[in-house]
Amino acid sequence: MAHSQLPYARLVSLDSRLEQAAARPVIVPETIACDRGKVFLSDTFLSACQTLGISVQPARALTPTDKAIVERTFASVNSLLCQHLAGYTGRSVAHRGADVEADAVWAVADLQDLLDEWVVVGWQNRPHEGLRHPALPASSSRRTRCTPL
């Protein structure tokens, strides 16, 4: 919250859920690499980035490899979280449930809270083969957890 213009202390006193805000990751980007979607090239988005001192680097058209890390992260969020939510529509008709519209019961604020909790609890603490202490080698079958600092 150090980079935020919000009155953090006052907000915490109004909403006890904000006490956990310190456990949530805070990212202050210098550059945003984005696709050429209208949302990312809109005057509003570009002026907000300029106000915050963030440069925008549009990726080449139809080249997801220009932002491979983001694409892989979205795929992980989709496969590890979204597919387990009621109302999930999948990537195609073949992956959809029988009555998706009736199951879609999430408000945007509820989804944001769920995603925030999942990032801290599910994403940052999931077992991962590539994470281990260099002085404590482990067999490939042993899994360690990524824990936030």
C-alpha positions as CSV (number, residue, x, y, z in Angstrom):
1,M,0.0,0.0,0.0
2,A,3.0,2.3,0.1
3,H,2.5,3.3,-3.5
4,S,-1.2,3.8,-3.1
5,Q,-3.0,7.1,-2.9
6,L,-5.8,5.5,-0.9
7,P,-6.2,6.4,2.8
8,Y,-5.3,2.8,3.9
9,A,-5.6,3.3,7.7
10,R,-9.1,4.8,7.3
11,L,-10.2,2.1,4.9
12,V,-9.0,-0.7,7.3
13,S,-11.1,0.9,10.1
14,L,-14.2,0.9,7.8
15,D,-13.8,-2.6,6.4
16,S,-12.1,-5.4,8.4
17,R,-11.4,-7.4,5.2
18,L,-8.7,-4.9,4.3
19,E,-6.6,-6.1,7.2
20,Q,-5.6,-9.0,5.0
21,A,-4.5,-6.6,2.2
22,A,-0.9,-6.8,3.3
23,A,-0.9,-10.5,2.5
24,R,-2.0,-9.8,-1.1
25,P,0.6,-9.3,-3.7
26,V,1.1,-5.7,-4.8
27,I,2.6,-5.1,-8.2
28,V,3.8,-1.8,-9.4
29,P,4.7,-2.3,-13.1
30,E,7.1,-0.2,-15.1
31,T,5.9,-1.5,-18.4
32,I,2.8,-3.4,-19.5
33,A,3.1,-5.7,-22.5
34,C,-0.4,-6.1,-23.9
35,D,-2.2,-7.5,-26.9
36,R,-3.9,-5.1,-29.3
37,G,-7.4,-5.4,-27.8
38,K,-9.5,-2.2,-27.8
39,V,-9.5,-2.1,-24.0
40,F,-5.7,-2.0,-23.8
41,L,-5.3,0.6,-26.5
42,S,-8.2,2.8,-25.4
43,D,-7.5,6.5,-24.5
44,T,-8.6,5.8,-20.9
45,F,-6.2,2.9,-20.4
46,L,-3.3,4.7,-22.0
47,S,-3.9,7.9,-20.1
48,A,-4.1,6.0,-16.8
49,C,-0.8,4.3,-17.5
50,Q,0.8,7.6,-18.4
51,T,-0.5,9.1,-15.1
52,L,1.0,6.2,-13.1
53,G,4.3,6.4,-15.0
54,I,3.7,3.0,-16.7
55,S,4.9,2.5,-20.3
56,V,2.7,0.4,-22.6
57,Q,4.3,-2.0,-25.1
58,P,1.8,-3.5,-27.5
59,A,2.6,-7.0,-28.7
60,R,2.8,-7.8,-32.4
61,A,-0.6,-8.8,-33.8
62,L,-1.5,-12.5,-33.5
63,T,1.7,-13.3,-31.6
64,P,0.9,-14.7,-28.2
65,T,4.6,-15.6,-27.7
66,D,5.4,-11.9,-27.2
67,K,3.7,-12.2,-23.9
68,A,4.1,-15.9,-23.2
69,I,4.4,-15.5,-19.4
70,V,1.0,-13.8,-19.2
71,E,-0.6,-16.3,-21.5
72,R,0.8,-19.2,-19.4
73,T,-0.4,-17.5,-16.2
74,F,-3.9,-17.1,-17.7
75,A,-3.9,-20.7,-18.7
76,S,-3.0,-21.7,-15.1
77,V,-5.7,-19.6,-13.6
78,N,-8.2,-21.1,-16.0
79,S,-7.2,-24.7,-15.3
80,L,-6.4,-24.4,-11.6
81,L,-9.3,-22.1,-10.5
82,C,-11.9,-21.1,-13.1
83,Q,-12.9,-24.5,-14.3
84,H,-14.0,-25.4,-10.8
85,L,-16.4,-22.5,-10.5
86,A,-20.1,-22.7,-11.0
87,G,-21.0,-21.1,-14.3
88,Y,-17.7,-21.8,-16.0
89,T,-18.2,-21.7,-19.8
90,G,-15.0,-23.4,-20.9
91,R,-12.9,-22.6,-23.9
92,S,-15.5,-24.2,-26.3
93,V,-19.0,-25.5,-26.3
94,A,-17.6,-29.0,-25.7
95,H,-16.3,-28.0,-22.3
96,R,-19.5,-26.3,-21.1
97,G,-22.0,-27.6,-18.6
98,A,-25.6,-28.4,-19.3
99,D,-27.1,-25.2,-17.9
100,V,-24.3,-22.6,-17.6
101,E,-26.5,-19.6,-17.5
102,A,-28.4,-20.9,-14.4
103,D,-25.2,-21.7,-12.6
104,A,-23.6,-18.3,-13.2
105,V,-24.2,-16.8,-9.7
106,W,-21.0,-14.9,-9.1
107,A,-20.9,-11.1,-8.7
108,V,-17.8,-9.4,-10.0
109,A,-16.8,-8.3,-6.4
110,D,-17.2,-11.9,-5.2
111,L,-15.0,-13.2,-8.1
112,Q,-12.4,-10.6,-7.2
113,D,-12.4,-11.6,-3.5
114,L,-12.2,-15.3,-4.6
115,L,-9.3,-14.6,-7.0
116,D,-7.4,-12.6,-4.4
117,E,-7.8,-15.4,-1.8
118,W,-6.8,-18.0,-4.4
119,V,-3.7,-16.1,-5.4
120,V,-2.5,-15.9,-1.8
121,V,-3.6,-19.4,-0.6
122,G,-3.8,-21.6,-3.7
123,W,-1.3,-20.1,-6.2
124,Q,1.5,-19.0,-4.0
125,N,1.4,-22.1,-1.8
126,R,1.0,-24.8,-4.4
127,P,3.5,-27.6,-4.7
128,H,6.0,-27.0,-7.4
129,E,8.8,-29.3,-8.7
130,G,11.1,-26.4,-9.6
131,L,11.2,-24.8,-6.2
132,R,13.7,-26.2,-3.7
133,H,16.5,-24.9,-1.6
134,P,19.8,-25.3,-3.5
135,A,21.6,-26.7,-0.4
136,L,18.9,-29.3,0.1
137,P,18.6,-31.3,-3.1
138,A,15.6,-33.5,-3.3
139,S,14.4,-36.3,-5.5
140,S,12.2,-35.4,-8.4
141,S,9.2,-37.0,-6.6
142,R,9.6,-34.7,-3.6
143,R,7.6,-31.5,-3.9
144,T,8.1,-28.2,-2.1
145,R,5.8,-25.3,-1.6
146,C,6.1,-21.7,-2.8
147,T,5.4,-19.5,0.1
148,P,5.1,-15.7,0.1
149,L,7.8,-13.7,1.9
